[in-house]
Structure formats: structure tokens, C-alpha cells
């Protein structure tokens, strides 16, 4: 453990209930940081991260901050500026391209600052886990229980506390990212190969409320698309977003669910091949689903994205 963190608030792992004061402390420190770097001719974005940024989560009374400079500025240029307002640079701490700085030694007025670019893995992981904590109740409560247990097991061993907690966080993020890849692959498997020369067109079956159906048909009319053409475009857009921006894609899905607007559900989709009728294509799809059921393959489409 670095010498500056060997004693006091930096060493103990005691947990405290979430407090509004943590958000207030961050806002005050954020303003100080922004005013200081702007005065020095620098630009960047300051984020509140870590458990003190997640309402309701227990935490050590230390405010975690992420400072992401614009790519036009060197990271090193920010360090002497931050030192002017009380921060101590502790170096990269094993994460090349990320500087870790510390300030203070009092409850609710101690700050850990991560200095790196937006596309650095530290910044990506910090914002991703914060998003999961805020939006997945199962992770929120299991993480809270873990932190309580670790604080009891390792009351004065911050390194061991962080090591075990880090394994949990890495596991959650790995499962989340794997889930996003699986979701995109599942959609892609459902709609097949867009370059398959045998396919004439696709048919989509979906369920929705009568109100949503009327809105859906109106949108199709405005864009001069059939419902199947619109659905195919929406699915392909969902695939693209799930593969290129999984965090943003999951967030948009959660927002739709929380707003109660997720009443469009894809039941099945299948191609009509050249030389066959729609009735033949439908019977072929049903036969495939039956065969998959018999061999244990999951054919449920409930995990496909809602289309809005």
C-alpha cells in the first residue's frame, strides 16, 4: 500500500449508508477542478464514479472522481494543475495511461481521482459498472451484501478488501458484455444471412397493444414501408447497436422498459425462399421450431430486443 494510504480513512474498510453529502461534496470539488483546469487553459470532463455516486449504496466515505481530458491535451499537463488544489500524484499504480491522485484524509471530504482519456479501459469500466449498479437491482443488492461481508472480514486490510471486490466487479462486467454479444448473435441467427441469394423476403410476426399497432402502422405509412420492411430495418439497426455500443444499447432497452413502452414483442421471423409460398415458409418455420424443441434447443424469442 502506498505510504500516503497506510493510515486513517485510507486504510479502514468501514461502510457507511449513502448520504446526500457525498453528492454535494462531489459537486463542490467538480466546480473547483473545472475552474482550475480551465484557468490553466485545459479542457476535460469530470465524472462522479464509484459507490458514493450510486444512490442507496453503502460505501467508504471517499469520493471517487474520473477526470477525462480532451485528447488534444497531454495527461501530464493536468498533474501540476491538480497538485495546486491539494492532490497528490500516486502514479499509474499498475494501469498504464491512467494516473491516480489522492486528496484529503477526512470522512466525506477525501477524494480519489482517476486521470485518463475517455477511451481508456479504466474510464470505460468505471462508467459501465456504475451503470450496472444503478440499473440492475440484483447486482445492486448482491454487491451491497458483498461489501458488508468484506468490511467485516477485512476491517483493516484494504488491499484484500479491494482484491476480492475487484474479482466480483470483473465477473459482473464480463457476464454483462458476454450477454450483449450473445444477444446480438441471437438476433443475427434469427434473421439469417442477409446475403443469402435464396431469400426473396422476410416475414415478421410480432405482438403489440392496439394503441401501439395504430402508431406503428402510421409510422410505416409515413415512411412508405410495409410492416415487414419496417421490422427488418429495426432489427438490423438493433444488431448494429448491440454490437457497436452494447452499454448504450442496454441502457436504451432499460429506459424503454422502465417507461412501460416495451409492448412490442417479436414472436418469430423467417425468410421466404425463392420458389416457395408464404404458407410453405410458415410450415417450414414451425417444423424447425418443433425440431429444436425436441433436441432441447432454446427457441424462445423473449430475449430479443423490443423494437421502438
C-alpha positions in Angstrom: 0.0 0.0 0.0 1.3 3.5 -0.9 2.6 5.4 2.2 0.0 8.1 1.9 -2.7 5.5 2.2 -1.2 3.5 5.1 -3.3 5.0 7.9 -6.6 6.7 8.7 -9.5 6.8 6.3 -7.5 5.2 3.5 -6.8 2.0 5.4 -10.1 1.1 7.0 -12.9 -0.6 5.1 -15.8 0.5 7.3 -19.0 1.0 5.3 -21.4 3.9 5.7 -25.0 4.4 4.5 -25.3 6.5 1.3 -25.5 10.2 2.1 -26.6 13.3 0.1 -23.5 14.9 1.4 -21.4 12.8 -0.9 -23.1 14.2 -3.9 -22.8 17.7 -2.5 -19.0 17.2 -1.9 -18.6 16.0 -5.4 -20.4 18.9 -6.9 -18.2 21.3 -4.9 -15.0 19.5 -5.9 -16.1 19.2 -9.5 -16.5 23.0 -9.7 -13.1 23.5 -8.2 -11.4 21.1 -10.6 -13.2 22.6 -13.6 -12.4 26.2 -12.7 -8.7 25.3 -12.0 -8.1 23.4 -15.3 -10.0 26.0 -17.4 -7.9 28.8 -15.8 -4.8 26.8 -16.9 -6.1 26.6 -20.5 -7.0 22.9 -20.3 -10.3 21.1 -21.0 -11.9 18.0 -19.7 -14.9 16.3 -18.2 -15.3 15.5 -14.5 -17.5 12.5 -13.5 -18.7 11.2 -10.1 -18.0 7.5 -10.1 -17.8 4.7 -7.5 -20.3 3.7 -4.9 -20.7 7.2 -3.5 -22.3 8.1 -6.9 -24.9 5.3 -6.6 -27.9 6.4 -4.5 -28.6 4.0 -1.7 -25.3 2.1 -2.0 -23.2 1.7 1.1 -19.6 3.0 0.7 -16.4 4.2 2.4 -16.7 8.0 2.8 -14.3 8.7 0.0 -15.5 10.4 -3.2 -14.2 8.8 -6.4 -13.8 11.1 -9.4 -13.0 10.5 -13.0 -11.3 13.3 -15.0 -11.2 12.7 -18.7 -9.2 15.4 -20.7 -9.7 16.1 -24.3 -7.3 14.1 -26.5 -5.6 17.3 -27.6 -4.1 17.8 -24.1 -1.4 15.6 -22.6 -2.3 13.9 -19.3 0.9 15.1 -17.7 -0.2 18.7 -18.2 -3.1 18.2 -15.7 -0.9 16.9 -12.8 0.8 20.1 -11.7 -2.6 21.9 -12.0 -4.3 19.4 -9.8 -1.4 19.5 -7.3 -2.1 23.2 -6.9 -5.5 22.4 -5.3 -4.2 19.7 -3.0 -4.0 16.5 -5.0 -1.0 14.1 -4.6 0.0 12.2 -7.7 0.5 8.5 -6.9 1.5 7.5 -10.4 -0.1 4.9 -12.7 -0.5 2.3 -10.0 -0.2 -0.6 -12.5 -2.6 0.9 -15.0 -0.5 2.5 -17.9 -2.2 5.6 -19.3 -4.1 6.3 -16.1 -2.8 8.5 -13.2 -4.2 8.0 -9.7 -4.3 11.1 -7.4 -5.5 11.5 -3.8 -6.6 14.4 -1.7 -7.6 14.7 1.9 -7.9 12.5 4.9 -11.3 13.3 6.4 -14.6 11.4 6.1 -16.7 12.8 3.2 -14.0 15.2 2.2 -11.4 12.8 0.8 -11.1 12.3 -3.0 -9.6 9.7 -5.2 -9.1 11.0 -8.8 -8.6 8.9 -11.9 -7.0 10.8 -14.7 -7.3 9.2 -18.1 -8.9 9.6 -21.5 -12.5 8.6 -22.2 -11.4 5.6 -24.3 -9.1 4.2 -21.6 -10.3 0.9 -20.1 -10.4 2.3 -16.6 -12.8 5.0 -17.7 -14.9 2.6 -19.7 -15.1 0.1 -16.8 -15.8 2.7 -14.2 -18.8 4.1 -16.1 -20.0 0.6 -17.1 -20.1 -0.8 -13.6 -21.8 2.4 -12.3 -24.5 2.0 -15.0 -25.0 -1.7 -14.0 -25.2 -0.8 -10.3 -27.8 1.8 -11.0 -30.0 -0.3 -13.3 -29.7 -3.9 -12.2 -31.3 -4.5 -8.7 -29.8 -8.0 -8.4 -26.3 -6.6 -8.9 -27.0 -3.6 -6.6 -28.1 -5.8 -3.6 -25.6 -8.6 -4.1 -22.8 -6.0 -4.3 -24.0 -4.3 -1.2 -24.1 -7.7 0.7 -20.6 -8.4 -0.5 -19.2 -5.1 0.6 -20.8 -5.5 4.1 -19.2 -9.0 4.4 -15.8 -7.9 3.2 -15.7 -4.9 5.6 -16.3 -7.3 8.5 -13.8 -9.9 7.2 -11.1 -7.3 6.4 -11.7 -4.2 8.6 -8.1 -3.0 8.4 -6.9 -4.8 5.2 -7.9 -2.5 2.3 -5.8 -4.4 -0.2 -7.5 -7.8 0.5 -10.9 -6.0 0.5 -10.2 -4.4 -2.9 -8.8 -7.7 -4.3 -12.0 -9.8 -3.6 -14.3 -6.9 -4.5 -12.4 -6.5 -7.8 -13.0 -10.1 -8.7 -16.7 -9.7 -8.2 -16.8 -6.5 -10.3 -14.7 -8.1 -13.1 -17.1 -11.1 -13.2 -20.2 -8.9 -13.4 -18.8 -6.8 -16.3 -17.6 -9.9 -18.1 -21.1 -11.5 -17.8 -22.7 -8.3 -18.9 -20.5 -8.0 -22.0 -20.9 -11.7 -22.9 -24.7 -11.2 -22.6 -24.6 -8.3 -25.0 -22.6 -10.4 -27.6 -25.0 -13.3 -27.1 -28.0 -11.1 -27.6 -26.6 -9.6 -30.9 -25.6 -13.1 -32.1 -29.1 -14.4 -31.2 -30.8 -11.7 -33.3 -28.4 -12.3 -36.1 -29.1 -16.0 -36.0 -32.8 -15.4 -36.1 -32.8 -13.2 -39.2 -30.1 -15.2 -41.0 -27.6 -14.2 -43.6 -28.7 -11.0 -45.4 -26.5 -12.0 -48.4 -28.2 -15.4 -48.8 -29.2 -15.3 -52.5 -32.0 -17.8 -51.9 -34.1 -15.4 -49.9 -36.9 -13.4 -51.6 -38.0 -11.5 -48.4 -38.6 -11.9 -44.7 -41.8 -12.3 -42.7 -42.0 -11.0 -39.1 -44.7 -11.9 -36.6 -45.0 -9.6 -33.5 -47.4 -8.8 -30.7 -48.3 -5.3 -29.5 -51.2 -3.4 -27.9 -53.9 -2.0 -30.2 -52.8 1.6 -29.5 -49.2 0.7 -30.4 -50.3 -1.1 -33.5 -52.1 2.0 -34.7 -49.0 4.1 -34.1 -46.8 1.5 -35.8 -49.0 1.4 -38.9 -49.0 5.2 -39.0 -45.2 5.3 -38.9 -45.0 2.7 -41.7 -47.3 4.8 -43.8 -45.3 7.9 -43.4 -42.1 6.1 -44.5 -43.9 4.2 -47.2 -42.8 0.8 -45.7 -44.7 -2.4 -45.2 -44.7 -3.6 -41.5 -42.2 -6.4 -42.5 -39.9 -3.9 -44.2 -40.0 -1.6 -41.1 -39.4 -4.5 -38.7 -36.4 -5.8 -40.7 -34.9 -2.3 -40.7 -35.4 -2.0 -37.0 -33.9 -5.4 -36.3 -30.8 -4.7 -38.3 -30.4 -1.4 -36.5 -30.7 -3.3 -33.2 -28.0 -5.7 -34.3 -25.7 -2.8 -35.2 -26.3 -1.0 -31.9 -25.9 -4.2 -29.8 -22.5 -4.9 -31.5 -21.1 -1.4 -31.7 -22.4 0.2 -28.5 -23.6 -2.6 -26.1 -23.7 -0.3 -23.0 -25.7 2.3 -24.8 -28.0 -0.3 -26.3 -28.7 -1.9 -23.0 -29.4 1.5 -21.4 -31.9 2.4 -24.1 -33.7 -1.0 -23.6 -33.8 -0.5 -19.9 -35.2 3.1 -20.3 -38.0 1.7 -22.6 -38.8 -1.0 -20.0 -38.9 1.5 -17.1 -41.1 3.8 -19.1 -43.5 1.0 -19.8 -43.2 1.3 -23.5 -41.9 -2.2 -24.2 -45.2 -3.7 -25.5 -43.8 -4.8 -28.9 -42.5 -8.4 -28.9 -41.1 -10.3 -31.8 -42.7 -13.7 -31.9 -40.8 -15.2 -34.8 -39.2 -14.2 -38.1 -38.4 -16.4 -41.1 -37.4 -16.0 -44.8 -39.5 -16.9 -47.8 -37.2 -18.6 -50.2 -37.4 -18.3 -54.0 -39.8 -20.9 -55.3 -41.9 -21.3 -52.2 -45.1 -19.7 -51.0 -45.6 -17.9 -47.7 -47.7 -20.8 -46.4 -44.8 -23.2 -47.2 -42.3 -20.9 -45.5 -44.5 -20.7 -42.4 -44.9 -24.5 -42.2 -41.1 -24.9 -42.6 -40.5 -22.5 -39.7 -42.9 -24.3 -37.5 -41.2 -27.6 -38.3 -37.8 -26.1 -37.5 -39.2 -24.8 -34.1 -40.6 -28.3 -33.3 -37.3 -30.0 -34.2 -35.4 -27.5 -32.0 -37.8 -28.2 -29.1 -37.2 -31.9 -29.4 -33.5 -31.6 -29.3 -33.5 -29.2 -26.4 -32.5 -26.0 -28.3 -34.0 -22.8 -26.9 -36.3 -21.3 -29.4 -37.8 -18.6 -27.1 -37.7 -15.1 -28.5 -38.4 -13.3 -25.2 -34.8 -12.1 -25.0 -34.9 -10.4 -28.4 -35.0 -6.6 -28.1 -38.2 -4.7 -28.0 -38.5 -2.6 -31.2 -39.5 1.1 -30.9 
